[in-house]
Amino acid sequence: MASREGFLTEEQREMLKIASQNAEVMSSLSMASSPKSPGPKSPGQNSSLVFEHNHVKAPGGGHSAAGGGVAVRHVRRSHSGKAVRVKKDGAGGKGTWGKLLDTDGESFLDRNDPNYDSGEEPYELVGSTVSDPLDEYKKAVVSLVEEYFSTGDVNVAASDLRELGSSEYHPYFIKRLVSLAMDRNNKEKEMASVLLSALYADVINSAQISQGFFMLLESADDLTVDILDAVDVIALFIARAVVDDILPPAFITKARRLLPESSKGFQVLQTAEKSYLSAPHHAELVERRWGGSTHCNADEVKKKIADLLREYVESGDTSEACRCIRQLGVSFFHHEVVKRALVIAMENQSAESLILNLLKEAADEGLISSSQMGKGFSRLAESLDDLALDIPSAKKKFQFLVPRAISEGWLDASFIKSSADDGVGPDENDEKLRRYKKEVVSIIHEYFHSDDIPELIRSLEDLGMPEYNPVFLKKLITLAMDRKNREKEMASVLLSALHIEIFTTEDMVNGFVMLLESAEDTALDIVDASNELAFFLARAVIDDVLAPLNLEEITHLLPPKCSGSETVRMARSLIAARHAGERILRCWGGGTGWAVEDAKDKIQKLLEEYESGGVVSEACQCIRDLGMPFFNHEVVKKALVMAMEKKNDRMLELLQECFGEGLITINQMTKGFNRIKDSLDDLALDIPNAKDKFTFYMEHAKKHGWILQSFV
C-alpha cells in the first residue's frame, strides 16, 4: 500500500479548494470596484456576493467549513500574493485608490455648475414664532394697569381683568401690578393697594393673592437692582395687604420657611413684620403711608386747580399750565378744571381769551377728554342760578361761551341737545322740598359737630316731613362722603339709630336708590364715590339696617344701565368676603370696632353677671359702655328670653331702670318686643309657656310705658 506521507489528506484537499475559490471571489470583487476595470461584471460576480461577510479559518483551525458556511474575513491580496490589511471606511493602503468619494481638498457646491442640484444644499432649520398665552396675557396686563393708573377707575379695571379670562395667571397680575406701582409715585402705590382690595374675593381668590405676593418675594433680588428701596416698598405692600384682610398674617410665617435667609425676599418679610405690623397703631400707620384710600382729597385737588389757574392768568404760559394739569394725575377730575376755568372767564373779562385758549389747547392735546369737557360745562350749567348772584351776566356769558367752544371744536355739539333734554324735575321746584333740604343740611352739620343722635332725631321730628326721609338719607351720605372717615362712621351709626327710631326699611331702600341714581353726578365732586357708596351699602346690611334681599330690591328699582347697579354688586362682594363683618365695621375706623356677634356676646355676658347677683346700676353702666344705642333692642330681647328661661322677673327690674334713665328708648323697647314676638314659635320648643310669659311681659311693658299701648 503506497504511503500517504507527504500528500494532503482528502479533508485538507477539500479545504484548500474552498480557500482557492474564496480568493478568486475576492479578486473578482476587487477588479469590479477598480476604476481601471472598464469591462462589465461577470455573471459569477453577483452570485459571489453571498460570501461578502463570511469568515474563513486557516486549515487545522478545529472547525470545518462545509458548504462554505464558515464566515470569511475581508482579505485583500496584492499581485505578489501578500495579504494587505484593509483600512477603516474602505480606504486602501499604499498603491491603492483610496476610499469611495475621497478627494484631495474640501468639497463644495458650485451654484454655477451646470449639474448643480439645489437638493444637495445642506438643510437649514428656520425657527417660527409660537404664540404663548402667558406672553399675550402679560401684554394685556401692562396695558390694563397703565390705563388704571391714568383713570383711577377701579370698576373698569376689574371689568377688564374679568374679560381677560385666564384666571390661572392672576398671581402674575398681582406681581406685575405691584412691580409697576413700585417704580412710580405714592399715588400709584396707593391705587395698586386699593385695586387689590377691590379685586379680592370677587375677581381674584385668596390663594391667588398669596401666590402672587410670593412670586413678588422671589423676584425681590432682581427688583432691588432697579429700585433701591424695593425691600421697604414690598414690605409695605405686604403689610397693607394684611391690614386690608386680603392676605392672612400666617402668610409671612409660611413664606419665610420657603425663602433662603440670604435672599431679599426674606428681608422683606422681616421688615413687614417688625417695622410695620408690630408697631403700635400699625393699621392706621400702614393705611396712611401712601396718602389714604384715594391719596387725593377732593378739597386738596380743587385748591391745586384753583392755584394753577390763577398762576396761568398771571403768566399766560399755556404750556406750563398744561404741564401742571397733567402733573396733577387726576384725569378723571378734569371737569373741575373746566368748570373753574369758565367761572374765572366769567368773573374776569380780561382773562376770558386766555382761559378759552387754555381749554382749546388742552382739548387739542388730548389732555382734557371730550367727556370731561362736557361734564365741566354741564356742572357750570347746573350752578348758573347760584353764580348769577355774584355774576349777574353769568347766564348770558354762558350762552356765548357754549357756541364758541362748539365752533372751535373743543366742545361736542351734542352738549346743546343733552342740556336741553336735562329738565329739572318738579320736585326740585317744590318750595317745601327746597326748605326741607336747607333745614336738613344744617341739622346734619350740627350732628357732625356735636355727635348728638337724640338731638338730631328730635330736630327731624320737629320738621314733621317723614315723606322726605329718603331725601335726608341721600343728603346725609352725600355730605359724609366728602368729609373724613369720622363723619362717614358717624353717618353709618346714625342710619342704624334712625332705622330703629323713625325710619322704615322702605325709607332706607328708597334713600339708597335715590343715592345710586345720582352716583355719576356725585362722582364729579367726590373722586372715590362708587367705592364709598358700596361700603355704605355693605355697612347698612352688617348693621341690620338693610337685609341682604334689600340689595336685590334696590337693583330692580334702579333704571336700566345705571352705574349704581355696579355699586350694589361691589357691596355684595364686600359682604361675601371672609371676615366681612369685622372688616366692614372697621372700614372707616369704626365707632366700636365690634362685629355684631361680638356685641351679642358681650350683651349675653353682662346679663348673666347681673343675673348672678350684680347690681342694676352696674348693669346699666355696662350697657352704656357698649356704645351701641342703636343695638339696645338686642338687650331687650335677650333679657326677656333669660327671664322666661330662669322663671323669674328680675330682668324686668333692669329693663325698668334702663327705660327710666333713658338708656333704652321706647323704640328700642318696641323693636326688642317685636323680635321676641317674631320668634315665639321657636322659643316655644324650649320654653313651653313662652307665649303666656310674653303676654304677661307685654302687658307689664304697656303698663309702665315701655312700649306703645297700640302694640299687639
Phi, psi and omega in degrees: 000125182296142179285143181262009181290137181088359178245157179281145175284169180297322180295320179292322179297318180295321179295319180295323179296317180294319179296321179295320178296319179295323179296321179295319179299313181297322178294323179295317179297320179296319179294321181293325181277350183281136177293345179279357182259088185282342184286162178289160179291147176283156181300332182283346183292319181296319181290334182282356181294340180295344182265005188303324183251015180280162184232130181249131177262154179294150177305142181083011181283000176095354181226142176273159180242049183298134178067016181066019182283354182277138182295143182249127178280143179296115180231131177243134180244142176279175179293338178280355179093359180279145177282138180243127180288130180281131180282161178297146182065016173085004180286142182273179178265211181292131178083010179255173183277349182088180183281164182301135180063020177289132179232159182288325182238184179288139181276146177209158180264133179254112182292345178272353179293132179302332180267013183296132178238118182297338179294341180278351178297143178295144180289142177236120181281127180252122181283142176241144182288128178255127182288123179257123181304325181293322178297317178297320180296319181299316180297317181295322182294317179299316178297318181298314183293318179299319179294321179296318177297332181280319186261331183072015183270102182295319183298316180294318179298316179296319179295317180295320179294322178295321180290332178298330184071214177050051183298340180292344180263006182301325175303322177296322179302317181298314180299316183291319179301310182293320180299316179292322180291327183299328184268014181237194183279176179299329180301313180291326178296316178296318179298322179296317179294319179297318180295319179299318178295323180290326182280339185300133176071344179260310180249319182243130182275172186295323180296321179291326176299312181298316181296319179297317179291327177292321175300323178295319178297320180295330181265009183300323180299320179288322182294328181292342178294320182262333183239108189299321183261029184302320182300313182292320182292316179296320178300320180291323176298317180293317178298319179296320179296324178291316180296324180279003178064027175257350177228125182290145178303332180294344179303321182297316180294315181294317182293327181297325180292334186266352183250144176295145182295336181275355185279157176293329178300321178295319177297323178301313182296320178296317179296317181299319184284313187276320186274334186243303188283344180262354183285151176297141181053040186297327183299311180293322180300313183292317183295331184263358186300323182254011174110009176094189190297330179234352180070324182247108175289139185301320180295321180294318180296317179300321179295318179296321179295316180298320181294316183291326178291322178295317178295324180295318180298325181285321185264327182075012182273098184295316182297322178293320178296318178297321179297319179294321178296317180295322182292337177301326178069031180232061183301332179284356182241015183292341177300332178292323176299314181298311183299312183292324179296317180293324178296318178298319179298324179287322183286322187240105183300322182291338181268356186301311183296321178298314182297313181295325177295320179296314181296321179295316180297317180296323178289318181296324180283348185079010179292316175249118184288164180296325180292319178294323178297314179297320179296320179298315178295321180297317180296322179293321179299322181291334184257014182298324180298317179290320180297326183297339178292325180261329180237092185306329183266019186302312183295321181294316179294322179297318179295335176279322184291321184299307179299324180295315179298321179291317181294328179275355172087010179253009171224131182294138182296339180292348181300320182297317181292316182295322179290330177288327181284334183279079178282156177273130184294157182297332181296327182293332181271355181285122185297325180297317180292320178300316180295320179299314181299318180297319180293314185291331176298317178295319180297317181293318178298320178297320179295317179298332180277319188260336184060034183255096183292314180303322180294319178297318180297319178296321180295320178293320179295325179293327178296325177065040178230064183296340179293342180259016179304318177299326178295320178299315180301314180300315182293320181301309184289323178298316179292323181292323183296333181268011179240195184276175181299331180300313181292326178294319177296318179297323179296318179295318178297319180296321178301319178297317180292319180294324180296326181280323188273300190227347182262140174269167176298325178297321176300317181296314181299312181296324178296316178292326177297314178300320181294317182288328178296329181258020184299321182295321178292321179298322182295342178293327181257336184242114190302314187253039188301318184298314179295319180298316179298321178299320179292322177298319178295312181297320180295322179297324178290316180298324181275008180066018174286320175238148172271153178307326179292335178296333177296321177295319179297318179298318180300318181291331181281343181285147178293158180301146177059027177277134181295342178297335178298323177294324178295319178297320179296321177297320179298319178298320179296319178298319182290326183281348183291161179294142182055037185300317184303308182293320182296316183288323177297334181260007188297333179239026181100331173072129176290323181239330181075010182260144169283162182302319181296324178295317180297318179298320180295319179295320178297316180300317183291319181293326177290322178294320178296320178295320181295327184277008174128009179287171180260154184298316183298322179293319179296320178297321179294322178296320178296320179294322181292338177301327179067028180230068183298333179286353182246012182291344175299333177291325176298315180298312182299309183293326179294318179293319179297317180295323177297320178295318184288319183279347179060036172220164187252025182295328181296333179295328178296320179295316180296322178297317180294317179298319180291319181296324179280350185080012180290320176243119184283168180296327178290322177294319177300313182298318180295321178297316177296322178298320181293324175294316180302319181291336184252016183299322181298319179289319180296326182297339179291327180259332180237096187305323183262028183301319183293319178295317179299317182297320179299319178296313180296323181295316179295321178297318181294318178297320182297321183264006174078015180292322181234164181291150179296335182281355182294130180236000000 
